Amino acid sequence: MSKRDNVLQGTLDLLVLRTLERGPLHGFGIAVHIQEASRELLRVEEGSLYPALHRLEQAGLLAGEWRESENRRRARFYRLTAKGRKQLAVEAEKWRRLARGVAAVLEYA
């Protein structure tokens, strides 16, 4: 995996963790929230989202359970664990530091 892939994966993980801070959601709901919250700038494809959810669940950052969705279909709902909340705080601060660094470079004359 390249460094670029790690950045993208870390960004997706952060977006998923932040989305689930609001409460449990199924995969489609997570994707919709990210798209709407980003004002349609970010679109998470299934091929990226579901492996990320599985990876985060395996790492103990999310817990999942099968339930009936609002359209009466069986769906896996994910929620943050205590470990996931701690990781969210760490990842959000890393992102803020990175954004400050990028902003500083862009403003450098």
For each residue, the residues with C-beta under 8 A, 3 or more apart:
1: 5 6 9
2: 5 6
3: 6 7
4: 7 8
5: 1 2 8 9
6: 1 2 3 9 10
7: 3 4 10 11
8: 4 5 11 12
9: 1 5 6 12 13 52
10: 6 7 13 14 91 94
11: 7 8 14 15 95
12: 8 9 15 16 44 48 49 52
13: 9 10 16 17 52 55 56 61 91
14: 10 11 17 18 88 91 92 95
15: 11 12 18 19 34 42 44
16: 12 13 19 20 30 34 49 52 53 56 62
17: 13 14 20 21 56 61 80 84 87 88 91
18: 14 15 21 88 92
19: 15 16 22 25 30 33 34 37
20: 16 17 23 24 25 30 62 78 79 80 84
21: 17 18 80 85 88
22: 19 25 33
23: 20 79
24: 20 77 78 79
25: 19 20 22 29 30 33 77 78
26: 29 30 69 75 76 77 78
27: 30 31 46 49 50 53 75 76 78
28: 31 32 75
29: 25 26 32 33
30: 16 19 20 25 26 27 33 34 44 49 53 78
31: 27 28 34 35 43 44 46 49
32: 28 29 35 36
33: 19 22 25 29 30 36 37
34: 15 16 19 30 31 37 38 42 43 44
35: 31 32 38 40 42 43 44
36: 32 33 39 40
37: 19 33 34
38: 34 35 41 42
39: 36
40: 35 36 43
41: 38
42: 15 34 35 38
43: 31 34 35 40
44: 12 15 30 31 34 35 48 49
45: 48 49
46: 27 31 49 50
47: 50 51
48: 12 44 45 51 52
49: 12 16 27 30 31 44 45 46 52 53
50: 27 46 47 53 54
51: 47 48 54 55
52: 9 12 13 16 48 49 55 56
53: 16 27 30 49 50 56 57 62 64 76 78
54: 50 51 57 58
55: 13 51 52 58 59
56: 13 16 17 52 53 59 61 62 78 84
57: 53 54 60 61 62 63 64 78
58: 54 55
59: 55 56 83
60: 57 81 83 84
61: 13 17 56 57 80 81 83 84 87
62: 16 20 53 56 57 78 79 80 81 84
63: 57 78 79 81
64: 53 57 76 77 78 79
65: 76 77
66: 74 75 76 77
67: 74 75 76 77
68: 72 73 74 75
69: 26 72 73 74 75
70:
71:
72: 68 69
73: 68 69
74: 66 67 68 69
75: 26 27 28 66 67 68 69
76: 26 27 53 64 65 66 67
77: 24 25 26 64 65 66 67
78: 20 24 25 26 27 30 53 56 57 62 63 64
79: 20 23 24 62 63 64
80: 17 20 21 61 62 84 85 88
81: 60 61 62 63 84 85
82: 85 86
83: 59 60 61 86 87
84: 17 20 56 60 61 62 80 81 87 88
85: 21 80 81 82 88 89
86: 82 83 89 90
87: 17 61 83 84 90 91
88: 14 17 18 21 80 84 85 91 92
89: 85 86 92 93
90: 86 87 93 94
91: 10 13 14 17 87 88 94 95
92: 14 18 88 89 95 96
93: 89 90 96 97
94: 10 90 91 97 98
95: 11 14 91 92 98 99
96: 92 93 99 100
97: 93 94 100 101
98: 94 95 101 102
99: 95 96 102 103
100: 96 97 103 104
101: 97 98 104 105
102: 98 99 105 106
103: 99 100 106 107
104: 100 101 107 108
105: 101 102 108
106: 102 103
107: 103 104
108: 104 105
109:
